[in-house]
Amino acid sequence: MVGLGVVLTSTPVQANQEQEMGCLMEAIYFEARSENLTGKLAVGQVILNRVREKRYPNTICNVVHDGKYWEGNPVKYRCAFTYWCDGKPERYGNLRALDEVQKVVIMLLAGVRILDFDYVTHYHASYVEPYWSRSEDFIYIAQIGKHLFYETLYDY
């Protein structure tokens, strides 16, 4: 059983903090705006864990916008985060949720983390079963809200 407590750690500072904050807000908003605080933190922590992991890009914006591109545009459903290439425009329609996400981003960038999520790099909604979730390379860690979270067996 995973401990879902929260801990304060240090966070690497990004070169363009404002832009990076915007990308993190965008991803958490479109991936987890309906989740509770812990669910939003977990999604954000996955992104920050990927930034730290050598197999992924080393900035928040590049992690969030990672995927296949054709002529400069993301290929539909071929991105690391579904919202980025689902064919829908990214518009913030729920200002209350956006305010909550902004507070979560500030917490994450201040070093707030979920205990035992240091190596969690993947998640998916509970109503889908992506091919990779059945692989022996992924270890199921926990479900928080509508998302299931996984670690990988890759070296960091």
SULTAGI-V540786 format. One line per field, one symbol per residue. phi: phi as a letter, one per 20 degrees, with the letter a starting at -180 (. if undefined). Layout:
BEGIN
phi = ???
END
This chain:
BEGIN
phi = .eedfdcdcecfeefdgffffffffgffgeebfeffgfffgffffgffffgfefecgdcfffffdfqecclndffgmcdfcggfcendfeceedfffffffgfffffffeofcegmdfdfcbbbffeccfgffefffddfdadcledddcddeffe
END
